[in-house]
Every structure is written in structure tokens, then in C-alpha cells.
Amino acid sequence: MTMKYSRFLLLFVLPIVVIGAVLTLPRLNKRELLGLVLLPVAAVIWTTPWDNYLVASGVWRYDPSKVWNVILGYVPLEEYMFFVLQSLGVGFITVLLLRWLDRK
């Protein structure tokens, strides 16, 4: 069985982001918020050039039947969503871990 990219994001990436947001956002301080904003920005800036290069040069490709076909450069929108959501998920987990370590 093959899965569309958006379904993968919905099932495996978005739940971590939602759980992380629920657990951290009510008590988020300015420093944590800044990190959560900058991390996805850095991820998109860092990964966009090489991801586009690799697709353009044929190293990998995205099956048009598995994506929405909203292409930015050479990369589908879902890949950019992955950059942002994955970064947020890692950011929320990091905030939770740092808070837990501060209690020790």
C-alpha cells in the first residue's frame, strides 16, 4: 500500500506537533517562542536549496500521484510542510526535555 505525502504528514508528523503544542504553549516563555519560530525558518532556509538541487538533478523525485502538485521550485508543498512540521515537533520535544532537565 502506498500513501500520499499529505497523509503521512497527517498521521505521523502532525500528531507530535499538536501534542507538543498542547503541552508547551500554555507556559511558553519568550525565549522558547523565539526558538520555535527560528527553528522552522532555519530548516526551510537550510534545506530548500539542496532539496531543490537534488530533485532538479534527478537524485530523487516525487511521484505526482502522491503529492498535491503544488510545486515550489522543484519540490512539492508537502516537503516544505515537512520541513516546518518536523522542526516544530523537534522544537516542542526539546522545550519539554529542557524543562524536565531544569527540574532536576
C-alpha positions as CSV (number, residue, x, y, z in Angstrom):
1,M,0.0,0.0,0.0
2,T,1.3,3.4,-0.9
3,M,0.5,6.6,1.0
4,K,0.1,10.1,-0.2
5,Y,2.7,12.5,1.3
6,S,-0.1,14.6,3.0
7,R,-1.5,11.6,4.7
8,F,2.0,10.7,6.0
9,L,2.2,14.2,7.5
10,L,-1.2,14.0,9.0
11,L,-0.7,10.5,10.6
12,F,3.0,10.6,11.7
13,V,4.2,14.2,11.9
14,L,1.3,16.5,12.8
15,P,0.3,14.5,16.0
16,I,3.7,15.1,17.6
17,V,3.4,18.8,16.8
18,V,-0.2,19.0,18.2
19,I,0.8,17.1,21.4
20,G,3.9,19.3,21.8
21,A,1.9,22.5,21.3
22,V,-0.7,21.4,23.8
23,L,1.9,20.6,26.4
24,T,4.1,23.6,25.9
25,L,2.2,26.6,24.5
26,P,0.3,27.5,27.7
27,R,3.5,28.2,29.5
28,L,5.8,29.2,26.7
29,N,8.3,31.9,27.5
30,K,9.7,34.4,25.0
31,R,13.0,32.6,24.6
32,E,11.2,29.3,23.8
33,L,8.9,31.0,21.4
34,L,11.8,32.6,19.6
35,G,13.4,29.2,19.3
36,L,10.2,27.6,18.0
37,V,9.9,30.4,15.4
38,L,13.5,30.4,14.3
39,L,14.0,26.6,14.0
40,P,11.5,26.1,11.1
41,V,12.8,29.2,9.4
42,A,16.3,27.9,9.6
43,A,15.2,24.4,8.4
44,V,13.5,25.9,5.4
45,I,16.4,28.1,4.5
46,W,18.9,25.3,5.0
47,T,17.1,22.5,3.2
48,T,15.4,24.3,0.3
49,P,18.5,24.8,-1.9
50,W,19.8,21.3,-1.7
51,D,16.4,19.6,-1.8
52,N,15.6,21.5,-5.0
53,Y,19.0,20.8,-6.4
54,L,18.7,17.0,-5.7
55,V,15.2,16.9,-7.4
56,A,16.3,19.0,-10.3
57,S,19.4,16.8,-10.9
58,G,17.4,13.6,-10.7
59,V,18.8,12.2,-7.5
60,W,15.3,11.8,-6.2
61,R,11.8,12.6,-7.3
62,Y,8.3,13.0,-6.0
63,D,5.6,10.8,-7.6
64,P,2.9,13.3,-8.9
65,S,0.2,10.9,-7.9
66,K,1.4,11.1,-4.2
67,V,1.6,14.9,-3.8
68,W,-0.8,17.8,-4.3
69,N,1.2,19.0,-7.3
70,V,1.7,22.4,-5.8
71,I,5.4,22.7,-6.7
72,L,7.7,25.4,-5.4
73,G,10.9,25.3,-7.4
74,Y,11.2,21.6,-8.0
75,V,9.8,20.5,-4.7
76,P,6.2,19.9,-3.7
77,L,4.5,21.9,-1.0
78,E,4.3,18.8,1.3
79,E,8.1,18.7,1.5
80,Y,8.2,22.3,2.7
81,M,5.4,21.4,5.2
82,F,7.5,18.5,6.4
83,F,10.5,20.9,7.0
84,V,8.3,23.2,9.1
85,L,6.3,20.5,11.0
86,Q,9.3,18.3,11.7
87,S,11.2,21.3,13.1
88,L,8.3,22.3,15.3
89,G,7.9,18.7,16.6
90,V,11.6,18.6,17.5
91,G,11.4,22.1,19.0
92,F,8.4,21.2,21.2
93,I,10.2,18.0,22.3
94,T,13.3,20.0,23.1
95,V,11.4,22.5,25.1
96,L,9.8,19.7,27.1
97,L,13.1,18.0,27.7
98,L,14.8,21.2,28.8
99,R,12.0,22.0,31.2
100,W,12.3,18.4,32.6
101,L,16.0,18.7,33.0
102,D,15.7,22.1,34.7
103,R,13.6,20.4,37.4
104,K,16.4,18.0,38.3
